[in-house]
Amino acid sequence: MTVTVRLDEETRKLLHRLAQARRLSRSEVVRRSIRLFADHEPATRESNPYDAIHGLIGRVKGGPPDLSERTGERFREQLAEKRDRKR
């Protein structure tokens, strides 16, 4: 597929320098740039929350083992502690 793109002079020069430095065609630089851009755009990434954080799961060691349990109870305790400090 052929696509025509209008570039300002500065961007055209940058594309030329990138292509020369990496010994790639300008088209290949554009293709790689689009893929790289798509990898960092939320709209193009998987919308599943697990996929968004799967690389982080199991990376942290330590902390309370019941961190996700008793959250309401712990929150009430923190509010009471804060209230008592103000008195």
Buried (B, 14 or more C-beta within 10 A) or exposed (E): EEEEEEEEEEEEEEBEEBBEEEEBEBEEBBEEEEEEEEEEEEEEEEEEEEEEEEEEEEEEEEEEEEEEEEEEEEEEEEEEEEEEEEE
